[in-house]
Amino acid sequence: MKNTLPWLLIICLFGCTGPRIIPVDSASRVLPEPLVIRPAFDMYSLRADLIRQKTYSYINDQYHEQPVSYHPLGFDLSNGLFFDLNRNLCLDLGYLLKLDKSRDFTLKTTNCSVDGQPKKRQHFIVQAGDQLCTGSGRDADEAATICRTLEQEGEQTKVTKNNKEDFTFSLSESGPTFARKGKVRAEIMKTSNSTFRAETNRPFEVSMIENQLTLGKAYYVHADDEKKEVSIFQRRKRNHKLLYTITETPTALIVNSLNSNRYVVALDKNALTLSSGARPILQIQVEYVNQGR
């Protein structure tokens, strides 16, 4: 296999809106999971954007917009929400798929064209023992692939590529870290029972007050057990702006924005379909190799 593609499968899904809000009656809704702040490391980057940070530049009399890259270290907030240290809030599709990370597997992602038809070129993640490979092609055997090896060293996990250390990370209780070339690039500090501080180029705090999660100074997440929904707000001086509501049924998760449907995640056994309105965006299927390790 050729080492020609990036390691992480980055699924950038933004700017898509479907038709009107999809109503979900309360009887068919599932009670949302309790909100949590759980430091986590995302090895697979199976994400769908809710809030994607951007940078702006002015070149040749024109403004240029560039999405901020995903950071692998961040916070699992439950209900499929992942908030990374670059302040990107996403749906974690691996979480919704209930991906069993303890087992060897082949995961296939198929993107769909504008008319909703699956494209022939597919993306693959293959996990086998301590090796994790990603690539794209018509099948996993033909996919050009980059492989990395994960090696546990005490509380740290060392990730190597081509027999050279790529980075290390730790999720220890003393403080989760992400390091390259022996230097810590990002760190999470627990400052109280309900507050974590992300030490990055732009430090911020994530805190829990009752059933409300504060994400830095810009956003917060609220869980309403009576309505059986999770709401995401942007903070403002006066009236906070509702960005999304998330509701779940036994077979689907629906994300609605203020006046349109953002995403529908249809769930099946070891399979997931992400749609914008009625139009499929991508499909994910996972096949497990063994019973566990």
C-alpha positions as CSV (number, residue, x, y, z in Angstrom):
1,M,0.0,0.0,0.0
2,K,1.2,3.5,-0.8
3,N,1.5,6.1,2.0
4,T,-0.1,8.9,0.0
5,L,-3.1,10.0,2.0
6,P,-3.6,11.9,5.3
7,W,-3.9,9.7,8.3
8,L,-7.1,11.1,9.8
9,L,-10.3,10.8,7.9
10,I,-11.7,14.4,8.2
11,I,-15.3,14.7,7.3
12,C,-16.0,18.4,6.9
13,L,-19.8,19.0,6.7
14,F,-20.9,22.6,6.9
15,G,-23.0,25.0,5.0
16,C,-25.7,22.5,4.3
17,T,-29.3,23.1,5.2
18,G,-32.3,21.1,4.3
19,P,-36.0,21.9,4.2
20,R,-38.2,23.0,7.1
21,I,-37.7,21.7,10.7
22,I,-38.5,18.1,11.1
23,P,-41.1,17.8,14.0
24,V,-40.6,14.9,16.5
25,D,-43.6,14.3,18.8
26,S,-42.7,13.9,22.4
27,A,-44.0,10.3,22.7
28,S,-41.4,9.0,20.2
29,R,-38.5,10.9,21.8
30,V,-35.8,9.3,23.9
31,L,-34.6,11.0,27.1
32,P,-31.3,12.7,26.4
33,E,-28.2,11.4,28.2
34,P,-27.0,13.5,31.2
35,L,-24.5,16.1,30.0
36,V,-20.9,15.4,31.1
37,I,-17.4,16.9,30.7
38,R,-15.2,14.0,29.9
39,P,-11.7,14.6,28.4
40,A,-11.3,12.5,25.3
41,F,-8.9,11.9,22.4
42,D,-10.5,11.4,19.0
43,M,-8.5,8.9,17.0
44,Y,-10.9,8.6,14.0
45,S,-12.2,12.1,13.2
46,L,-15.6,10.9,12.2
47,R,-17.3,14.3,12.7
48,A,-20.1,16.4,11.4
49,D,-19.7,20.1,12.1
50,L,-22.2,22.1,14.2
51,I,-19.9,25.0,15.1
52,R,-16.7,25.2,13.0
53,Q,-14.3,27.9,13.8
54,K,-12.8,29.9,10.9
55,T,-9.9,32.1,10.2
56,Y,-10.0,35.1,7.8
57,S,-7.4,36.7,5.6
58,Y,-7.3,39.6,3.1
59,I,-5.4,38.8,0.0
60,N,-5.5,40.7,-3.4
61,D,-8.4,42.8,-2.3
62,Q,-10.5,39.8,-1.3
63,Y,-11.4,38.2,2.0
64,H,-10.6,34.5,2.3
65,E,-12.3,32.1,4.8
66,Q,-10.5,29.0,6.0
67,P,-12.0,26.4,8.5
68,V,-9.9,25.9,11.6
69,S,-8.5,22.3,11.7
70,Y,-9.8,19.7,14.1
71,H,-7.9,19.1,17.3
72,P,-7.8,15.4,18.4
73,L,-7.9,16.3,22.1
74,G,-11.1,17.7,23.5
75,F,-14.2,16.9,25.6
76,D,-16.9,14.3,25.2
77,L,-20.1,16.0,26.3
78,S,-22.4,12.9,25.8
79,N,-25.3,12.8,23.3
80,G,-22.8,12.5,20.5
81,L,-21.3,16.0,21.1
82,F,-17.5,16.5,20.9
83,F,-15.9,19.9,21.7
84,D,-12.2,20.0,20.7
85,L,-9.4,22.3,21.9
86,N,-9.7,24.4,18.7
87,R,-13.3,25.2,19.9
88,N,-15.0,23.2,17.1
89,L,-18.3,21.6,18.2
90,C,-19.2,18.5,16.2
91,L,-21.4,15.4,16.2
92,D,-19.1,12.5,16.8
93,L,-20.5,9.9,14.3
94,G,-18.3,7.1,15.9
95,Y,-20.1,7.7,19.2
96,L,-23.5,7.6,17.6
97,L,-22.5,4.5,15.7
98,K,-21.5,3.0,19.0
99,L,-18.1,2.1,17.5
100,D,-16.4,-0.6,19.7
101,K,-12.8,0.7,19.8
102,S,-11.6,-2.4,21.7
103,R,-12.2,-4.6,18.6
104,D,-10.5,-4.9,15.2
105,F,-12.6,-3.5,12.5
106,T,-12.9,-2.2,8.9
107,L,-14.9,1.0,8.7
108,K,-16.1,2.2,5.3
109,T,-17.4,5.7,4.6
110,T,-19.2,6.5,1.4
111,N,-19.9,10.1,0.4
112,C,-23.0,10.9,-1.6
113,S,-23.3,13.2,-4.7
114,V,-25.7,16.1,-4.9
115,D,-28.4,13.8,-6.2
116,G,-27.9,11.5,-3.2
117,Q,-26.2,8.7,-5.1
118,P,-23.2,7.0,-3.4
119,K,-19.8,7.8,-5.0
120,K,-17.6,5.0,-6.1
121,R,-14.5,6.2,-4.2
122,Q,-14.8,5.3,-0.5
123,H,-12.8,6.1,2.6
124,F,-11.6,3.3,4.9
125,I,-10.4,3.1,8.5
126,V,-8.8,-0.3,9.4
127,Q,-7.9,-1.1,13.0
128,A,-5.9,-4.3,13.6
129,G,-4.1,-4.9,16.9
130,D,-2.0,-1.8,17.6
131,Q,-2.1,-0.5,14.1
132,L,-4.5,2.0,12.7
133,C,-4.6,2.6,8.9
134,T,-6.7,5.0,6.8
135,G,-7.0,5.5,3.0
136,S,-9.4,5.7,0.1
137,G,-10.2,3.8,-3.0
138,R,-12.8,1.3,-4.3
139,D,-12.1,-1.2,-1.6
140,A,-9.9,-1.6,1.5
141,D,-7.3,-3.8,-0.2
142,E,-6.7,-1.3,-3.0
143,A,-6.9,1.9,-0.9
144,A,-3.7,3.9,-0.7
145,T,-3.1,3.9,3.0
146,I,-1.1,5.6,5.8
147,C,-0.6,3.4,8.9
148,R,0.3,4.4,12.4
149,T,1.2,2.2,15.3
150,L,-0.1,2.9,18.8
151,E,2.2,1.8,21.7
152,Q,1.3,2.2,25.4
153,E,4.1,3.6,27.6
154,G,2.8,3.9,31.1
155,E,0.1,6.6,31.1
156,Q,1.1,7.8,27.6
157,T,0.2,6.4,24.2
158,K,3.0,6.9,21.6
159,V,1.9,7.0,18.0
160,T,4.6,6.3,15.4
161,K,4.6,6.5,11.6
162,N,7.4,5.1,9.4
163,N,9.2,4.0,12.6
164,K,9.4,7.6,13.8
165,E,7.4,9.2,16.6
166,D,4.5,11.3,15.3
167,F,2.9,12.4,18.6
168,T,2.0,11.2,22.1
169,F,-1.1,11.7,24.1
170,S,-2.3,10.9,27.6
171,L,-5.7,10.8,29.3
172,S,-4.4,10.4,32.8
173,E,-6.2,11.8,35.8
174,S,-3.2,14.1,36.4
175,G,-4.1,16.0,33.2
176,P,-4.7,14.9,29.6
177,T,-2.0,16.1,27.2
178,F,-1.1,16.2,23.5
179,A,2.6,16.4,22.6
180,R,4.8,16.5,19.5
181,K,8.6,16.2,19.3
182,G,8.7,15.9,23.1
183,K,6.9,19.2,23.7
184,V,3.4,19.4,25.2
185,R,1.3,21.4,22.7
186,A,-2.0,21.2,24.6
187,E,-3.2,20.2,28.0
188,I,-6.4,19.9,30.0
189,M,-6.4,20.8,33.7
190,K,-9.2,20.0,36.2
191,T,-9.6,23.1,38.3
192,S,-12.7,22.0,40.3
193,N,-15.2,19.2,40.4
194,S,-17.2,20.9,37.6
195,T,-14.6,22.9,35.7
196,F,-11.8,22.0,33.2
197,R,-9.3,24.5,31.7
198,A,-7.9,23.9,28.2
199,E,-4.3,25.1,28.0
200,T,-3.8,25.9,24.4
201,N,-2.8,29.0,22.4
202,R,-6.1,30.5,23.4
203,P,-7.0,29.0,26.8
204,F,-10.7,28.5,27.8
205,E,-12.8,26.8,30.4
206,V,-15.6,24.2,30.2
207,S,-17.8,24.1,33.2
208,M,-21.0,22.4,34.4
209,I,-23.8,24.1,36.4
210,E,-26.7,21.8,37.0
211,N,-27.9,20.7,33.6
212,Q,-26.1,23.4,31.6
213,L,-22.6,23.2,30.1
214,T,-20.6,26.4,29.4
215,L,-18.1,26.1,26.5
216,G,-15.7,29.0,26.8
217,K,-17.3,32.4,26.8
218,A,-19.2,31.9,23.5
219,Y,-21.5,28.9,23.8
220,Y,-23.4,26.8,26.2
221,V,-25.4,23.5,26.0
222,H,-28.6,22.9,27.9
223,A,-30.4,19.6,28.4
224,D,-34.2,19.6,29.0
225,D,-35.5,16.3,30.3
226,E,-39.1,17.5,30.1
227,K,-38.9,18.4,26.4
228,K,-36.5,15.5,25.8
229,E,-34.1,17.7,23.9
230,V,-30.6,19.2,24.0
231,S,-30.2,22.9,23.0
232,I,-27.0,24.7,21.9
233,F,-26.9,28.5,22.4
234,Q,-24.5,31.3,21.4
235,R,-24.0,33.7,24.3
236,R,-25.0,37.3,23.8
237,K,-25.1,40.3,26.1
238,R,-28.9,40.3,26.2
239,N,-30.8,37.5,24.5
240,H,-28.8,34.4,23.9
241,K,-29.2,32.9,20.4
242,L,-30.5,29.4,20.0
243,L,-28.4,27.7,17.3
244,Y,-29.6,24.0,17.4
245,T,-32.0,21.6,19.1
246,I,-31.1,17.9,19.2
247,T,-33.8,15.2,19.6
248,E,-33.4,11.5,19.5
249,T,-35.6,8.5,18.8
250,P,-34.7,4.8,19.0
251,T,-33.6,4.9,15.4
252,A,-32.5,8.4,14.6
253,L,-31.0,11.7,15.9
254,I,-32.3,14.9,14.5
255,V,-30.5,18.3,14.6
256,N,-32.7,21.3,13.8
257,S,-31.5,24.9,13.5
258,L,-33.6,28.0,13.9
259,N,-35.6,27.6,10.7
260,S,-34.3,24.5,8.9
261,N,-33.3,20.9,9.4
262,R,-29.5,20.6,9.7
263,Y,-28.8,16.9,10.0
264,V,-30.7,13.6,10.3
265,V,-28.6,10.6,11.6
266,A,-30.4,7.3,10.8
267,L,-29.0,4.5,12.9
268,D,-29.0,0.8,12.1
269,K,-26.9,-2.1,13.5
270,N,-23.2,-1.2,12.7
271,A,-24.4,1.3,10.1
272,L,-25.3,5.0,10.0
273,T,-26.6,7.4,7.3
274,L,-26.2,11.1,7.7
275,S,-28.6,13.3,5.7
276,S,-29.4,17.0,5.3
277,G,-33.1,17.0,5.1
278,A,-34.1,14.2,2.8
279,R,-30.7,14.2,0.9
280,P,-28.1,11.6,2.1
281,I,-24.7,13.1,2.7
282,L,-22.7,10.0,3.6
283,Q,-23.1,6.4,4.8
284,I,-20.9,4.6,7.3
285,Q,-20.6,0.8,7.7
286,V,-18.4,-1.0,10.2
287,E,-17.5,-4.7,10.1
288,Y,-15.9,-6.3,13.1
289,V,-13.2,-8.9,12.8
290,N,-13.1,-10.5,16.2
291,Q,-15.0,-10.7,19.5
292,G,-12.7,-8.3,21.4
293,R,-9.2,-7.7,22.6
